[in-house]
């Protein structure tokens, strides 16, 4: 007997949702797409505390690891470019926002224009991590180690280009975050700040690539951990290797910090007072070499009262000492930002070679910029590329002025002849900001690279002694008037970086990218038609 199955009840039709409005559709489709860029910008901003004054160097690894994790989810080089750009906007927007102070407070620029100018500059700087993101997307393939090398090489090339093109601006290169106590600090003497930055990127990339729970991530974890351990062990060993050694008896040096605000420096009503402040500091100093900071004298040399320079020279000369002071020197109708010697060993001069664009000279086609601001002495000419170190009390001292110590490859031209390095700076234009501690951290990197003590005499800070191991045993409080009395020997010997500069790190990066590109050759060739393969 055939029995029909009972009919199943039909489900009630689902109630259709009302269609989204055009505005809601636009918001819903674009906002999720913007989330990776927002995350990249936050990751970039998270790198700022890795630098001075906080110095939480592990955050540099975390920041780049987050960027790599976002890049791994991207689908194209264009997307990688966008993520790198967002990361750069976050990092530079947070890290060099102090540029606003000089434009608005001292340059007289309208606040909105000053903010726009800083944003545009940060956007330009962000193009370089954007390039690194695009390169990584173009060349990433293989396992975690290959991808880590690809990201490290792309990052190194991008940062080197940022420090070279259009006169360069390598401030906040990620390697600066790895000054002591970072375990990577030992690599400064070998590969410089760009090489240290590449190692930071390598470790960060491996951490991101092995953080997942997939089988591939688990398989890559052991070799990645071994590679990281090898890098860290190498840094530990290099930090304990003595590349240089003291040479002769210590030299007594007085580093002066006048603490003169920019608003007073070029005010005629305070001219006599500022001359007195500098003279009182020189008279009170006890060192065989006394140092006043960059542009310490409140006018060019040819505008000073008659006899003032002789008075300063007399304070140090009567006890056989020497004075180094920053000053504007007029030559052929133009001014140079210079350092001169007075007293014993007087008559020597160094003129700043690497000027600050928009602050000390106008790049071509940017004359309109100076119609928006009012900065004194902002049209200067550079000094000669090759200038001999000062010879004072039997020691050769290599001079650099302010921003010049950001360019490590340029400073090594005076080595190994010079046994000491001396920086004269005036960062008063940037107020009480990150600029001062960041600049001191840069000086620590230069000391590690060169194997030479870096002595710093600044207007408002940070006046300090930096030893070849990157330590800072003595410093004056910022925004205070005082004298830092130190005794320091000259050093002899050379680090690998002092011999080769950035060449070692650059060759390694180019070689890594070339090998990675060639290793993709067979895969690319298989995509061509047979007739092309036979050619």
N, C-alpha and C positions, 0 to 999 in steps of 0.2 A: 504494500500500500504506500503510495507516494504522499509525503507530507510536505507542504510548502513551508519554507522558513518564514518566520514572522518578518514583516517589513521593519527595517530599522528607521527610527525617527530621524528626519533630516535636521541637522543643526540650524539654529536660527542664524540668519545672515548677520555678519558683523556690521555694526554701525560704522559707517565711514566717517573718518575724522574730517573736519572742515579743512579745505586747502589753506596752506600758509599764505599769508600776504607776501607780495614781492619783497617788502622790507625785511620780513621775518626770514624769508628764504635766503636773502643776501647775508643777514647776520649769522644764520645758522651754518652757512657754507663757508664763510670766510673766517669766523672766529676760531674754529678748531684748526684750520690751516695755519693760523697765526701762532698757535700754542708753541710749536717747536722754536720759532724765532724768539718768542717771549722767554722761553726757558733758556735759550742760548744767551740772550742779553743778561738774564739774571746770573747765569754761570760766569759770564765775563765780569760782572760787578763783584761776584764772589771772589775773584782773584785779587782784588785791591787790598784786602787785609793781609794777603800773603807778603806784601811789601812793607817797608818801614812806613809809619812808626810801629805798627803792630807786629809785623814780622812773623805771622803765622804761616810759615813756608809750606806746610802740608796742603794748605788750601790751593796752592798753585797746581798740585797734582789733581785735586778734586775738581777744580774748575775745568781743566783740559780734559779730564776723564768724562765729565758731563758733555762736553762738546763732541768728543769722539762717539759717545753713546747716541747722541742726536744725529751725527753724521751717518752712523750705521743704519739708521732708519730712513735716511734720505734715499732718493732714487736717481739723482743726477748730479752732475757737476754744478749745474745752475743752483740746485737746492743747497749744495755744499757751500757755494759762494754766499748765498743768503744767510746761512747759519753762521758762517765765519764773520760776516759783516755784523750780524746782530751781537755776536760775542764781543767783537771789537768795540762796538758802540757802548756796551755795558762796561767793559774794562777801562777804556779811555775816558768815557764820560764820568766815571767815578774817580779815576786815578789822576787825571790832570785838570780837574775842574778849577784848580787854583789859577789857571790862566785868566779866568774871568776877572780876578782881582786887579791884575795889572791893566787890563783893558778898561774896566769901568771906573775903578777907584783912582788910578793914577794916570790913565790915558784919556780920561774924560769922555769915553764913548758912552752913548745912551745904553742903559741896561739891556734893552731888548736887542740892540745891535751887538753888544758884547756877548750876550748869550748865544745869539745866532752865529757869531764868528767862532766861538768855542765849539759849538755843535758841528759846524762845517769842518773845522780842523779835525775833530774827533772822527767825523765820517771819513775824511781822507785817510787817517791812520787806520781806520777799520778795514780799508780796502786790502791791507796786507794779510791779516788773519782770514779775510774772505778768500784771498788767493790761495792760502794754505788749505782752506776747506775744499776749494774746487780741485786743487791738485790731488788732494787725498782721494776724493771721489773718482778722479780720473785714473789713478794708479793703484787703488786698493785691490788686492786680490790675494788669494792664498790664505794661510793660517794667521794666527794672532801675531807671531813674530814678524812675518812679512808686512802685515798691516801696520804694526807698531813702527817698524823701520820707515815705512812709507810716510806715516804721519810725522815722525820726527824729522825726516829730511825735508818734507814740505814746509814744516814750521820753521826750520832753520833758514831756509832760503828766503822765506817771506820776511822774517825778522831782519836778516842781513840786508835785504833790499830796502826795508823801512829805514834802516840806519845809514843808507848810502845814497839813495835817489834824492834829487832835489836838495842837496846838502845834508839830508838825513835827519831823522829824529828818533833815535833808539831808546828814548826814555820809556821805562816800564817794560823793557824786554824781559820775558818771563824768567830768564836766568838770574836776574838781579835778586829775585826772591830767595835764591839758594845760597846766599852768603851764610857764614857760620851762624848757628849751629847745624845747618843742613848737611847731611852726609854727602851731598854732591859738591860741596865747596872745594874739595881737593882738585876738581877738574878745571877750575879757573886757570890754574897755571899751565895747563896742557892745551885746552881748547877755547878758552875765553868765554865770555858771557853767552855767545850764540851757541857754542857747543854745549854749555851747561843747560841752556834752554832746550836744546834738542834732546838731551837725556831726560829732562823733566817731561817733555812731550812723549818720549818713548815709554817711560814708566806709566804715565797716565793712560796712554792708549792701551797698554797691556792690561791695566786694571779694568778698563771699560770693556775690553773684548772678552775677558775671562770672568766677568761678573755674572753672566747668565747661568741658567740651570740646564741648558741644552747639553747634549752629549759632546758636541763640538767644543763648547766652552770648558767642560770638565776635562776633556783630553788636552786642551791647550794650557790648562792651569799649571801643570807641573813644569813644562819647559819655560813658560812665562815667568814663573816664580824663580826658576834657576837663573834666567837672564837678569831679572831685577836684583837678585842676590849678588850676582857677579858685578853688576854696575855699582851697587852700594859698597861692596867690598873694595872695588877699585878706587872709589872716592875716599874711603877710609885710609887706604894705603898711600894714595897720592898726598893726602893732607899731612901725612907724617914724614914725607920725604923732604929733606932740606935742599931746595934748589939754590938757595943763596945763603950768604953768611955775613956777619958784621965785618966792617972794614975800618979799623982804626978806632981811636977814642971817640966817645960821644961828643956831639956838638950841642951847645946850649942855644936854644931858640926861644924867642918870645913871640907868640902869636897873639895879635891884638884884635879885639872886637869892639869897635867904637859904638855900635848900636845907634845909628843915625837914621831916622825915618826919611823916606824919599821926599815927603812933603816939606822937610826942612832943608834938604841937601842943596836944592837949587833956589832957595829963597834968599835974596840978598840981605834981608833983615837978620838972618842967622849966620851969615858968612863968617864973621869974626869969631863967633862962638864955636863953630865947627873947626876952624883952624886951631883954636885953643884946645879943644878936646883931643884932636890928633896929637898935638905937641905934648900935652900932659901925659898921654899914654906912652909916647916914645921915650919921654924923660924918665918915666917910672919903670920901664922895662929893664931887665937885667941880662938878657941873653947876648951872646956874641953876634947872633943874627936876629934882628928885630923885623917883624913883618906886619905891615898895614895891608888891609884887604883891597880888593878890586875898587878902582876909582875912589879911594879913600879921600883924596883931596877934593874939596868941593868946587873946583874949577879946573880948566886946563892949566898946564904948567905955566904958559905964557901970560896967564891972567893973575897969578898969585902975587901977593905983595912982595916987594923987593926985600930980599934977605931972609924970607921965610924958609926956603929950601936950605940955605946955609945954616939956619938955626937947627933944623931937624938933623942935618948932617953932623953938627957939633955935638948934639946930645949923645950920639953913638960913637962918633970919631974920637972923642976925648978919652975913651976907654978902649980904643982899638976895635970897636964893633962896627957892624954893617947894618944898614937899613934897606929893606925892600919895601917899596910902596907902589900901590896901583895909582895910575894917573892917566889923564888924557894928554896925548902928545901931538902937537900940530906939526905936520910936514907937508910941504907943497900945497898948502891951502886945504888940506884934509886932516881929520883927526883919527888917531889910532888909540884903541884901548890897550894900554901898555903897563908894564912893570919896570921900574928903574931902581938902580942901587945908588945909595949915598953912603958917605963915610969910607971906611976901609973897603977897598974893592969897588969904589964908586965908578960910575960911568958906564955900567953895563945896562942893557935894555932888552926886554922881550916884548913883542907886540902880538896881540891876540890874532891867531891865524884863522880860526873857525868862528865866524860871526853868526849871531842869532838872526835869522830872517824875520823881518817885520819889527824886530826890536832894536837891531843895530845897523841894519841896512834894508833897503827896499828891493825885493826881487824884481826882475823885469816885468812890466805890465801891471805892477801893483802900486804905482804912485798914488792912486786914488785912496789907498788904505790910510796914508798919512794925512789925508784931509779929514779923516774921521777921528783921529787920535792926536794927542799932544804929548809925545814922549821926548824928553831932552836927550841930546847927543845920539839921535837915532839914525844918523847918516855917517857911517864910519867906513874906513877901508881896512882890509886885513893886513897882517904882517906877512913876512916872507915864510915860505913853507919850511925851510931849513934854518933854524936858529940855534945857536950854541947854548948849552946850559950855562948858568951863572957859576963862576968860580969864586967861592968865598971861604976863607979860612981853610984852604986846601981841600974843600969838598965841592964836587960838581952837583948843582941843584937844577933839576929840570923844571921849568915853569909851565904852568897852564892856567888859564883864566876862565873861571866860572864854567860855562856850558861845555868847554873843550874837553873836560875829563869824562864826558859821556862817550867819547870816541876812543876806545882803547887802542885800536890799530894805529891811530895817529900819535898817541903818546909814546909808543915804544921806539919812535925814531931817535930819541935821545939816549937809548940804552944800547949797550951796557955802560957807556961812559958815565952817566949820571948815577950817583949813589943815593940820592934823595929826590923825591918829587914834591912840588909845592903848588898848591892850588889857591888862588886868590878869588874870592867870590863875593857877590852882593845879591842876595835873594830877598832883600827887603821889599822888592816890588810885589812879591807874592803873598805878603802878609803872614799871619800865623796859620799856616796850611801844611799839607803833606809835602810841599816842595822841599823844605829843608831836610827832614829826615830821609826822604827819598834820595836827595843829592848825596847825603853822607853814605847811604848804602851803595850808591854808585861808586863813590871813592873807595869803599871797602873792596868792591870787585876789581878796581884798577890796581890796588895794592896786591891783591892775590895774583892777578895776571902778570904783573911786572916784577914781582919779588922785591919791591921797593916800598919803604914807608911813604905814606902820603900825608903831608902836613897841610892843614887847611886853616887859612886866616880869612874870616868872613865878617861882613858888616853886622849882621844880626843873628847869625848862626847858620850851620853848626861849625864852630871853630873847634878843631879836634886834631888828635894824632891817631893815625891809622897805621898799624904795623903790617909787615908783609904777610902775616897769617890772617889778615882781615879783622883782627880784634881792634877795639877802640879803648885803650887804657886811660885816655884823658880827653875831656871835652868840657867846654864852657856851656852853661845854660843858655838856651836861645833867648833872644831879646833882653840881654843884659850887657852891661859894659864891663869889660875886664881884660885880663892878660893871662894867657895860658903859658906858663913857663915849663918847658920840657927839655930833656936831654936825650938825644937820639943819635946813634952812630949811622954813618953811611953804610950801604950794603954793596957787596960785589957778587958776581955770578949772574947767570941768566936762566930764566924759565923757558920751556919750549915755546910758550906764547910770545915771550919777548923776542924770540928769534924768528918765528914764523907768522905771528899775528893770527888772523882769521883763516889763513890758507888751509890749515889742517882740517878744521871743521867743515869748510866749504868743499874741499876735495872729497871728504867722507860722505857728505850729503849728496853731491852730484854722482859719486860712484854708486851709492845705494839706489838712487832713483834710476840710474842707467841699468843696473842689474835687474831691478824690478821690471823696467820697461822691456828689456830683452827677454826676460823670462816669460813674458806674455806673447812673444813673437809667434810661436807655433799656433797658439789659439787664434790670433788675429789672422794669420795666413790661411787657416782652414775656412775662413768665411769668404774667401775670394773664389770666383769661378775657376774651373780647372785650367782654362786657357791662360789665366794670369799666373797660375802656379807654375806653368811650364816655361814661362819666360825666363 
